[in-house]
Each structure stands twice: as C-alpha cells, then as structure tokens.
Amino acid sequence: MRAVTVAAVLFISSLTQAGAPSSSPQLIEKGKTSYTTNCVACHGPKGAGDGVAAAALNPKPRDFTKEAFKNGDNAEAVFKTVSQGLTGTPMVAFAHLSDEERWGLAYYVVELRHAGMPAAPAAATKAAKKVGKK
C-alpha cells in the first residue's frame, strides 16, 4: 500500500513539473501583468502583503519578502498555490487563468521573493481602485 501511495505522489508531482515551462523575460512580464490585475489588491505592489484589501482579510496576505511560503517558494510550489489556493485562508484558486499565465505569476512571485521587484505602479493603482468599487 505504501509503495502505491509513493508511486501516486511521484506521478502527480511529475505531471506538475513536466508541464513547467522555462522561465523567460516574456513569461515573467506576463506574470507581472497578471500580478497587477489579480494579486496587488491583497499582496501589494512589492509583495509585502500590504495591498488595499489586506486590512479586511484574516489571515493577512503573505508578505513574499519576509514570510515563509506554506507550499514552498520555488516556481512549482507557487504554481500549485496559485492553481489550488490555500484552504483556511482568503487565498483563492486562480485555476481560471491559463497555465501559461499561472506559470508567469509563479515566476514573477519568485522574482518578488528574491529580488524585491515591484509591480507596475500604474497598474497597482488601477487594481486598488477596482477593489475599492466593490
């Protein structure tokens, strides 16, 4: 039974990793664009968990620059989180986004984690205003 479980976990893991595209400037730019649309309101422009919607959320959004990631901070782990969400938190699944867009988001979040690159300020402001209207 244990061998079957291990085999199933390895198989599922290989499916996720087999579909992982290589990081590229174009894919990261696509991720940055998606981040400003889908993530800035909660996580903030630099990934510090300080977006305009953060005050209303419990638990607070992850600060990518300081806090440990629940599923890990590599692109595959972030892709899983973006795809499935996190149970017991306000982090919802973004499975409606294409695989390419979710991979772009994953690589961009890893960039925020390691390089502290902010999202585009104009897009962040637009996303913040959109949340304020709801």
N, C-alpha and C positions, 0 to 999 in steps of 0.2 A: 504493500500500500504506500509506504514511504517513497519507494522508487517511482511510483506512478505520480505522486504529488510533485516530487522534484522534477520529473520529466515535464509535467504540465507547466510548472513555473518557468523552466528554462525555455520551453516552446513559446509561451506567451511573451517572455522577455525578448526572445529573438525576433518576434514579429514587430515589436515596437522599434527595436534597434535596426532591423533590416530596412525599415522604411525611412530611417533618418537621413535626410539629405545633408550634404556637407555644408558647413557654414560658408557664407559668402557675403560680400558687402551688399549685394542686391537683396538677399534674403533678410539680412539684419535691417536694412532700410524698410522692407515690407513689415517686419516685426515692429519697428519703431512707429510706423504709421498706424498699425493696428493697436499698439500700446496706447497711443494718444487718444484713440477712439474708444477703446474698451477698458483701459486699466487706470488711466491717470486720475479719474474721479475718486478712486479709492486709494491707490498706491502712491499718487503724487507724481510730478514730472521727473523727479530723480529717483523714484522708487523707495522713498523714505517712509511710506505708509501714512503720508500726511495730505492726501487728496481731500477735496471739499466734502466728500461723502464719509470720510473716515470717522468723523466725530459721532455719527449716528450708528456706527457698526460695533457689534460686540460678538466675538473678539475683534480687536482693531486689525486692519490690514497689515500684512507682513512688511517690515522695513527690510528691503532687499539688501541694503548696505551694511546692516549690523546683525540681524537676527538669523538664526538657523532656519533653514527651509525644512518643512515637515517631510517632504519626499526626497530631499537632496537638492543640491544646487548645480547639477550638470544639466545639459540641454535635454537629455532623455527624461530626467526626473521632472523638470519644469514642464515639458510637453505633456507628461502624464497628468500633472496638476491642472494645467490649462484645459486638457481634454475631459477630465473627470470631475474637477472641482475638489473641494475638501469637505468631507462630512463634518457637521458640527460647527461650521464656520460660514460666514457670508460669501466665501469664495465659491462661485458657481462654475459649472462646466461651460466651456465655450466650444462644445462639440459642433455647434452650427457653423463655426468657421472652417474653412478648408484646411486640410492637413498642412499645406504649404504655409498658410497664414499662422497656424498654431506653431509650426516649427520656427517661423520667423520670430514670433513672440518669445518662444523659448530661448532662442539665441540672443535676442535683444535683452531679455531679463538677465541672462548670464553676463552680458556686457555691462548692464547696470550694476550688477553684483560686484564685478571685478574691476570695472573702470570708472564707475560713477557717472556715466554719460547721461545727461538729462534728456528728456523727451522734448520735442519742439515746443517752445513757449506758446506760440500762436494756437497750435492745436490743443495744447493743455487748457488754455483759456476757453476755447470753444467747447471742449468737453465739460469743463466746470460749469459753464453757463447752461449747457444741456441738462445736467443733473439738477441744477437749481430750479429749472422749469417744471420738473416732475412733482 
